[in-house]
Amino acid sequence: MIAAHHVGKSFNGVRVLDDVSLTLRKGEVVAVIGPSGSGKSTFLRCLIHLETIDEGSIDIEGEPLAEAVTGGASRYPRDAEVRRICRKMGMVFQSFNLFPHKTVLENIIEAPITVKGVSRDQAIAKAESLLQKVGLLNKRDNYPTRLSGGQKQRVAIARALAMEPDIMLFDEPTSALDPELTGEVLRTMKQLADERMTMLVVTHEMGFAREAADRVVFMDQGRIVEEAPSAAFFQSPKHERARAFLGQML
C-alpha cells in the first residue's frame, strides 16, 4: 500500500529524514514510535505530500508519488496526479483541524461534496453512519467549540473516513488530549484496526502500539533504527537506543 525507499529530507540544511525506507501492506497496522524530533511526523507529512522529499521515492498502491532521480531532487508528477494519488489516504492530525464555523455534520460532508462530487443526501447518510460508528451521532449539529478534545478527534477520524481512503495516517492523534480523553480516541482506532483498515500511526501511546499494531518502527535522529513485529519489539528490543526509550516510556 505504501513503499518508501531511501527517503531524505532537510530543512534549512538540517537533515530530518536520512535514508528512510518503509513498506506498509494491505490491512496492516504499523506504529511509528521514537523520541520527539526523530522525524516521525515529517515522514508522515511527506507520505501525503504536505512536505516534499529531497531524495528517494514514494509509491502509493503501486503508483509513484515521488520518483528517485540520480543526482537531483526527487521528481513528482503534475499536481492533479499528486492530488489523485493522495486521495487514497486520509490523515488525522494532532490538533483536529476542524472548521470552527461549521457543525460536526458540515465538517464531515464538506470534502465528499466538494472534492468527490458526492450528492448532499449521500454525504449526509455516510456522515451519519460514521458518526454512529465513532459514538457521536447525537453531536451531529454541534459546533466544535461545544465538543471535548476527544470528541473533536473522533469527528476528525470520521471526517477522514468520509473520503473512503484505502490508508489512514495518524500523526500523534492523542498528544493534545488530557489523559482521560485519550482512551475514547484509542478505542475508535482499535476498532479500525480490528476491521483491518490499513493504518500508519505515529504515537507515544505504547499500549496502543503493543496491542493494536502488527509491527513497530522505531525512529531516532531521522533514521529507522529498529523494525520488528510488535510483540517481539516490546519483549526484547535489539537496539540500545530503543531499549533506553522503552525504559523511559513504560
N, C-alpha and C positions, 0 to 999 in steps of 0.2 A: 504493500500500500504506500509506503514511503521508503525510498532508498536515497540516503545522503552519503556522498563519498568525498572524503578529503576536503571538507568544508573549512575555509578560512575566512576570518572577518576581523578587521581592525577599525578602531575609532581613534582618529587623531594620532595615528602612529602606535596606538596601544593594541596589542594582539589580544582579542577577547575570545576568538574561536581559533583553535590551532589543530588542523588536520583531524576534524571530527567526522567520523563515519558511523552511521546507524541505519538499521533497517527495521521496519515495522510491518508485521504480517497481518493479514485479514483476521479480525476477531481477537487480536492480541491487545493486552493492556500492558504498557511499559511505563514504569515510573522512573523519572529522571530526578536524582537527588544530588546533593552536594552543598558546600558552603555558599553563602551569599557572594556574588561576584565571580562565580565559577563559569559563567557563560550559559547557564541553563535557559533563562528567559530569552536571551539573544538568539540562541539556537532555534527556539520555538518560533520567534518572530521572523526568522529567516525562512522557515519552512512555509509560512503563509504569506511571505512577501511583504511583511511590514518593515523588514530590513532586507537589503540586498547583500549577497555574499561576494567576497573578493576572489576567492578561488574555490575550485571543486564543482560538484554537480549535485542537483536535487531532482529526483524523479518522483512524481505523484501518480500512483496507479499506472506506472509504466510510461507516463508522459513527461517529457523534460520541462521542468520549471526553470532550471538553470543548467547550462552545459559548461563543462570544463574547457578552457581554451589555453593551449600551451603558450606560456609567456605573457598572458594577459588576463584581464578580469573575466570572470565567468560571464557567459552570454545568455541573455533572456530572450524569449520570443516577444512578439509585439504585445502591447498592453491588453488588447481584447483576449488574446490567448492566455495570458497570465491570469486575468480575472476568471476566465472559464475554468482553468485548472484549479485555482484557489477555491472555487465554489464547491469543490469536492470535500473541503474541510470546514469545520466550524470551530470557533475559538472562544473560550471563556477566560476573561481577564481577572486580575486581582481585584480591580476596582469597579466591577459590574458594568460600567459604561452604558447604563440605561438612559433613555431620553427622559429628562425630568418633567417635560411639559406634556408627555403622553402617558395614558393609562397603561397598566400592565398588558391588557389585550392589544392596545395600539402598538406598544413596543414590539410585540411578537409578530403581528401581521405586517408590519411596515416592509421588511425586506422581501418576504414572499410575493407581495403585491408589486412592489416597485422594481425588484430585480428579476424575479422569475415570471412575472405576469400572471400570477395566480389570481383567480377571482376573489373578491372580498368575502363572499359566502364560504368558499373553500378554505380561505386563510383563517377565517374565524373558527370554523369547525375543527381545523387542525390545531389551532391555538388552544381551544378549549380542551381538546383531548390531551395536549401536552401539559396544560395547567393541572388537569386531573392527575396526570402521571406524577408531577412533582408536588402534589398536595396543596395547590394554591388556586383552585378554580374559584373559591369564594373571594379571591382578591382581584378578579379579572378587571374590575372597574376602578381599582385604587390607583393612585399615583405613587411613584417610587418613594416620595417623602413619607408616605404612610406605612412603609414596609421596614422590617428589621433587615439587618445586613444579610442574614441567612436567607430571608425571603427574596431579597434583591438578587442574590447569587443564583437561587433556584429559578427565578424568572429569566436570568441571563442564560442559564442552561437551556431552558425551554425555547428561548429566542434562537439560540444557535441550532437546536434540533429542528426548528420550524423550516429551516432551509434544506432539510433532509440530507445532511452531509454523510459521506461514507466514513469519514475520520473525524474524531473530536480531539482537539488540543486544549489542554487546561494549563494555564500559567498561574501556579500557586493560588488556586481558587479560594482557599480558606485563610490566606495570610492576613487579610484585612478584617477578619471576623473575631469577635470575642470567643473564647473557648467554648462557651455553652451553645453558641450558634454553629460551630464547626460541624457538629455531628449530623445535623439535618442535611447539610450540603454533601457530606461524605456518604450518607445513606443513599442520596439520589445518584451519586457517581457509582457507588457499588451496584445499584440496581442496573445501571447501564452496562457495567462490566459483566454482570450476570447474564445480560441479554446479548453478550458477545459483540458489543459495539467496539470498534477499533479505536483505541484511546492512547494518546501520549500525554502523560501527566507530569508536569514539573511540580514537585510538592515537598514540603517539610514534614508532612504527616507520615511518620514511619509506620504507624498502624495500618494506614491505607495501603502503603507500598508493600507491606508484608502480606496483607490479607487479600488484596484485590488484584495486585499486579502479577502478571506471568513472569516478568523479567524486570530487573532493576539495573539502571545505568547510573554509575557514579561519576560525576564530573568534578574536576578541580583545575583551577588556573587555565580554563579554556580547552581542556582536553578530557576525553573519556578515559578515565584511569582504570575502571573495572566495570565489567558487564557480566551478569550471571542470572540464572533463574532465581526468583525471589527467595525461596526457602534456603537455597544454598548461600546466597549473599548474606542473609541475616544470620545464618548459623555459623558461617566461617568466612568472612571477607578475606580475600587474599592480599590485598594491598594495604600497607601500613597506614596510608592516609585515610582509606575507607574505614579501617578499624578505629582510628582515632576519632573520626567523625561520628561513627555509630556510638562510640563510648560517651560522647557528649550529648547525643540525641536520645539515647534510650535509658 
